[in-house]
Amino acid sequence: MSPILHFSDPAPDVVEDRPALSRAIGAPPLRLTAERYSADSGALSMGDWECEPGARRIAFHDGRHEFFQVISGRLRIVDTAGNAREFGPGEAGVIPAGFIGTFEVLERVYKRYVMVDRP
């Protein structure tokens, strides 16, 4: 059994990446991910995520859901119909399974996430 996780504990090593060029809108922004917890062979993932300003297309499959809370910065998520929602410090949201749209980082963002990824 894993010990209780406290997000004030030191973060694990950060993984740096950028979105694929085919999904990026403009220059692909640098992303930093520190996965703090994973279970069920990766079907459940929780951690910290940071990203510089930029935008990309996202398409969640029917088994992927994400809950997030913005710690600092600002982001906007826009669906294919043009409906936009912005999130800033202290605000939380859910990207539901099957969502297709764009994810825009307006100001360097730091967020906590919980991703459920079922086939």
Buried (B, 14 or more C-beta within 10 A) or exposed (E): EEEEEEEEEEEEEBEEEBBEEEBBBEEBBBBBBBBBEBEEEEBBBBBBBBBBBBBBBBEBEEEBBBBBBBBEBBBBBBEEEEEEEBBEBEBEBEBEBEBEBBBBBBEBBBBBBBBBBEE
